[in-house]
């Protein structure tokens, strides 16, 4: 199993981390505990030693389940990560209660990697206002936290501010070959590298979007590596970056576990030729985008209740990845009142759109195309 050194922490983790947010489910939508435990056991037996959970995963069931599964293993044989849900906190006392609740749920004396969860501008301001970092430093001094970091979802400028705020032990960012300029992106990766802050990557396969690509693109990748899964290209792209210490994969099936293990047990960075192929793949996919919606939401709220960025996200993803089954799922899961066909063509959105998108006409196309899938 490929290992990576956190030099300043003096530890080594498996490059593959087990993300505990997409376990297989039973008919009543609970964790299929027997199968999920088998998956964790298989990963640990193969050398995975980084297990990542969080307070809200699986409607709050992930932490207690993961805690129970790990009871059978020596506590110093794995690294356990969980996260503080900033959105649930109004006072410092709330943070203390949630932290103690997490320790009880996990049934552990300490957490190895503790993260401020999903920081953006507003959550970061709350973290500062409530004095959460000094409290977590106290918990570290008491031996209940070993390493302190944050996960991130906002623009690069906010990432830079947070990274410079505190000498973090690590940070966690969304990164994949399609999202190099979104959120922290490659610019954020390089900033963390310059500052000597190790990076943990989430969404390396873009929520599964990069595991299945349009046929003609898959053929180009398969021609280069006949036996490799399409998802392996996305994982190897991220793993080729030297300051990426853990790549989180939220695995839902034993098949996904086995595929990931086959990639990371004998990990090969992308060659120069392969890197060029992935750059070309990303360029080709991006050229298929229907419009330039960035999700900035300046167009919101819509007077008719339409989720304009949400509609465009599903529409663009279908055009780019042509994963019709996934698109149908997302489209059917959207609130009917928020769908494109409820547009009243008032034009208010177009007056404020920085990308100058023909929103009314595009929403008409969205409704036509997605309703007939």
C-alpha positions in Angstrom: 0.0 0.0 0.0 1.4 3.4 -1.0 2.2 5.4 2.1 2.9 9.2 2.4 4.9 10.9 5.1 3.5 13.9 7.0 7.1 15.1 7.6 6.3 17.8 10.2 4.0 15.4 12.1 6.4 12.5 12.0 3.8 10.0 10.8 2.9 8.0 7.7 -0.6 7.4 6.3 -1.9 5.3 3.5 -2.3 7.4 0.4 -5.8 5.9 0.1 -8.2 7.1 2.9 -11.5 5.4 3.5 -14.3 8.0 3.4 -17.2 6.8 5.5 -20.1 8.8 4.0 -21.3 6.5 1.2 -21.6 3.1 2.8 -24.0 0.5 1.2 -27.6 0.8 2.5 -30.4 -1.5 3.5 -33.9 -1.2 2.2 -34.8 1.2 4.9 -31.8 3.5 4.0 -29.7 2.5 7.1 -26.1 1.5 6.8 -25.7 -2.1 5.7 -23.5 -2.7 8.7 -22.3 -6.3 7.8 -21.2 -5.3 4.3 -19.8 -2.0 5.4 -17.7 -3.7 8.1 -16.4 -6.2 5.6 -15.4 -3.3 3.3 -13.5 -1.5 6.1 -11.9 -4.8 7.2 -10.7 -5.5 3.7 -9.3 -2.0 3.3 -7.4 -2.2 6.6 -6.1 -5.7 5.8 -4.6 -4.2 2.6 -2.9 -1.4 4.5 -5.4 1.5 4.6 -4.9 3.2 7.9 -6.8 6.5 7.4 -10.5 6.3 8.3 -12.6 9.5 7.7 -16.0 10.1 9.2 -18.0 13.2 10.3 -20.9 14.2 12.5 -23.6 14.4 9.8 -22.6 11.4 7.6 -25.4 8.8 7.2 -27.8 11.0 9.3 -25.4 10.8 12.2 -25.0 7.0 12.1 -21.5 7.0 10.6 -19.5 8.0 13.7 -21.0 5.4 16.1 -20.8 2.7 13.4 -17.2 3.5 12.6 -16.3 3.7 16.2 -17.7 0.2 16.8 -15.9 -1.4 13.8 -12.6 0.0 14.9 -12.9 -1.4 18.4 -11.3 -4.7 17.2 -8.1 -2.9 16.1 -5.2 -1.6 18.2 -5.8 2.1 18.6 -2.3 3.0 17.4 -2.8 1.0 14.2 -5.0 3.5 12.4 -5.6 7.2 12.1 -9.2 8.4 12.7 -10.5 11.6 11.3 -13.8 13.4 12.2 -15.1 17.0 11.9 -16.7 19.7 13.9 -20.0 20.8 12.3 -19.7 24.6 12.5 -23.2 25.2 11.2 -24.7 23.5 14.3 -22.9 25.9 16.7 -24.2 29.2 18.1 -21.9 29.4 21.2 -18.6 27.9 22.3 -20.6 25.8 24.7 -22.2 24.2 21.7 -18.8 23.3 20.3 -17.8 21.7 23.6 -21.0 19.6 23.7 -20.7 18.4 20.2 -17.1 17.5 20.7 -17.9 15.5 23.8 -20.8 13.8 22.0 -18.4 12.8 19.1 -16.0 11.3 21.5 -18.8 9.3 23.0 -20.2 8.2 19.6 -16.7 7.1 18.5 -16.0 5.5 21.9 -12.4 6.8 21.6 -10.1 8.6 24.0 -8.8 10.8 21.2 -9.2 11.7 17.5 -6.1 11.8 15.3 -7.2 14.3 12.7 -9.8 16.8 13.8 -11.2 19.2 11.2 -13.3 22.3 11.2 -15.9 21.0 8.7 -16.6 22.7 5.3 -15.2 26.1 6.1 -16.4 29.0 3.9 -16.3 32.8 4.7 -19.3 32.7 7.0 -18.3 29.6 8.9 -14.7 30.9 9.3 -16.0 34.2 10.8 -18.1 32.2 13.2 -15.0 30.1 14.2 -13.1 33.3 15.0 -16.0 34.9 16.8 -16.7 31.9 19.1 -13.0 31.3 19.9 -13.2 27.7 18.6 -9.5 27.3 17.7 -8.2 28.1 21.2 -10.7 25.6 22.7 -9.5 22.9 20.2 -5.9 23.7 21.2 -6.9 23.0 24.8 -8.3 19.6 23.6 -5.1 18.9 21.9 -3.1 19.8 25.0 -5.3 17.4 26.9 -4.5 14.6 24.4 -8.0 14.4 22.9 -6.9 15.7 19.5 -3.6 15.0 17.8 -3.7 17.1 14.6 -5.8 20.1 13.8 -7.0 21.1 10.3 -10.0 22.1 8.3 -11.9 21.1 5.2 -12.8 23.8 2.7 -15.6 24.9 0.3 -15.3 28.5 -1.0 -13.2 30.6 -3.3 -9.4 30.8 -3.3 -9.2 34.2 -1.6 -11.0 32.7 1.4 -8.8 29.7 1.4 -5.7 31.9 1.5 -7.0 33.9 4.4 -7.8 30.7 6.4 -4.5 29.1 5.6 -2.6 32.2 6.8 -4.7 32.5 10.0 -3.2 29.6 12.0 -0.3 27.1 11.7 -2.5 24.2 10.6 -1.3 20.6 10.8 -3.0 19.9 7.5 -5.9 21.0 5.2 -8.5 19.2 3.2 -9.6 20.5 -0.3 -11.7 19.4 -3.2 -9.5 18.6 -6.2 -9.7 16.6 -9.4 -8.6 17.1 -13.0 -11.9 18.9 -13.8 -11.9 21.2 -10.8 -8.3 22.6 -10.9 -9.7 26.2 -10.9 -12.7 25.7 -8.7 -12.6 26.5 -4.9 -9.0 26.3 -3.6 -8.0 24.5 -6.8 -4.4 24.0 -7.9 -3.5 27.5 -6.8 -4.6 26.5 -3.3 -2.7 23.3 -3.5 0.5 25.1 -4.4 0.0 27.7 -1.6 -0.3 24.9 1.0 2.8 23.2 -0.5 4.8 26.5 -0.2 3.7 26.9 3.5 4.5 23.2 4.3 0.9 22.3 5.1 0.0 18.8 4.0 -3.0 18.4 1.8 -5.8 15.8 2.0 -8.0 15.6 -1.1 -11.7 15.0 -1.2 -13.8 14.5 -4.4 -10.9 13.1 -6.4 -13.5 11.4 -8.7 -15.9 14.4 -8.6 -18.6 12.4 -6.7 -18.3 9.6 -9.2 -18.6 11.8 -12.3 -15.1 10.8 -13.4 -15.7 7.1 -13.0 -17.7 6.9 -16.2 -17.1 9.2 -19.2 -18.5 9.4 -22.7 -17.5 6.4 -24.8 -15.1 8.1 -27.2 -13.2 9.6 -24.3 -13.1 6.3 -22.4 -11.7 4.7 -25.5 -8.7 7.1 -25.5 -7.9 6.3 -21.9 -8.4 2.5 -22.4 -6.1 2.6 -25.4 -3.3 3.9 -23.2 -4.1 1.5 -20.2 -6.3 -1.4 -21.3 -6.8 -2.9 -17.8 -7.2 0.4 -15.8 -10.6 1.6 -14.6 -11.7 5.0 -15.7 -11.8 6.1 -12.0 -8.1 5.2 -11.6 -7.1 8.0 -13.9 -8.7 10.6 -11.6 -7.1 9.0 -8.5 -3.7 8.8 -10.1 -3.9 12.4 -11.2 -4.3 13.6 -7.6 -1.8 11.1 -6.2 0.9 12.3 -8.6 1.0 15.6 -6.6 3.7 15.1 -3.9 2.1 17.2 -1.2 -1.1 15.2 -1.4 -0.8 12.9 1.6 -4.3 11.2 1.7 -6.9 10.8 -1.1 -10.3 10.2 0.3 -12.6 7.8 -1.5 -16.2 7.3 -0.3 -16.7 3.7 -1.2 -20.1 2.2 -1.6 -19.4 -1.4 -2.8 -16.7 -4.0 -2.2 -16.0 -3.7 -6.0 -15.0 -0.1 -5.4 -12.8 -1.1 -2.5 -11.1 -3.7 -4.6 -10.6 -1.3 -7.5 -9.1 1.3 -5.2 -6.8 -1.2 -3.6 -5.5 -2.3 -6.9 -4.6 1.3 -7.7 -2.9 2.1 -4.4 -1.2 -1.2 -3.6 1.2 -0.6 -6.4 0.7 3.1 -7.1 2.1 4.6 -10.3 2.2 8.4 -10.7 1.0 9.7 -14.1 3.8 9.7 -16.7 4.3 12.9 -18.8 2.4 11.3 -21.7 -0.5 10.4 -19.4 -0.6 13.8 -17.8 -1.0 15.3 -21.3 -3.7 12.8 -22.0 -5.6 13.8 -18.9 -5.2 17.5 -19.7 -6.7 16.8 -23.2 -9.5 14.8 -21.6 -10.3 17.7 -19.3 -10.2 20.2 -22.1 -12.5 18.0 -24.3 -15.0 17.6 -21.4 -15.0 21.3 -20.6 -15.7 22.2 -24.2 -19.0 20.3 -23.9 -20.4 22.7 -21.3 -23.8 24.2 -22.4 -23.3 27.5 -20.7 -20.8 29.3 -18.5 -22.8 29.2 -15.3 -20.3 29.3 -12.4 -22.9 28.8 -9.7 -22.3 32.3 -8.2 -26.1 32.6 -7.6 -26.2 36.4 -8.3 -29.4 35.5 -10.2 -31.0 34.2 -7.0 -33.5 34.3 -5.4 -35.7 33.8 -8.5 -39.2 35.4 -8.1 -40.8 32.1 -9.4 -38.7 29.9 -7.1 -36.6 28.3 -9.8 -33.2 27.1 -8.7 -31.3 28.5 -11.6 -27.8 27.4 -10.8 -29.1 23.9 -9.8 -30.9 23.5 -13.1 -27.8 24.5 -15.0 -25.5 22.3 -13.0 -27.5 19.2 -13.9 -27.9 20.2 -17.5 -24.2 21.0 -17.9 -23.1 17.7 -16.2 -25.3 15.7 -18.5 -23.8 17.5 -21.6 -20.2 16.9 -20.3 -20.4 13.4 -18.8 -23.4 12.0 -20.6 -24.2 9.9 -17.5 -28.0 9.7 -18.2 -28.8 7.5 -15.2 -27.1 9.8 -12.8 -28.8 12.8 -14.4 -32.2 11.2 -14.2 -31.6 10.6 -10.5 -30.6 14.2 -9.9 -33.4 15.6 -12.0 -36.1 13.5 -10.3 -34.7 14.4 -6.9 -35.0 18.1 -7.5 -38.0 19.9 -6.0 -40.6 20.2 -8.8 -41.2 23.9 -8.0 -37.5 24.6 -8.5 -37.3 23.1 -12.0 -36.7 25.1 -15.1 -40.3 24.8 -16.5 -41.5 27.1 -13.7 -39.6 30.1 -15.2 -41.9 33.0 -15.8 -39.4 34.7 -18.2 -39.4 37.9 -16.2 -35.7 38.5 -17.1 -34.7 39.8 -13.6 -31.9 37.1 -13.5 -30.3 38.2 -16.8 -29.8 41.8 -15.6 -27.5 40.7 -12.8 -25.7 37.6 -14.4 -21.9 38.4 -14.5 -21.6 35.8 -17.3 -24.3 37.5 -19.5 -26.0 34.1 -19.9 -29.4 34.0 -21.8 -30.9 32.4 -18.7 -34.6 32.4 -19.9 -33.7 30.7 -23.2 -31.4 28.3 -21.5 -34.0 27.3 -18.9 -36.4 26.6 -21.7 -33.8 24.2 -23.2 -33.1 22.6 -19.8 -36.8 21.8 -19.4 -37.1 20.4 -22.9 -34.0 18.2 -22.7 -34.2 16.9 -19.1 -37.9 16.3 -19.0 -37.5 13.9 -22.0 -34.6 11.9 -20.7 
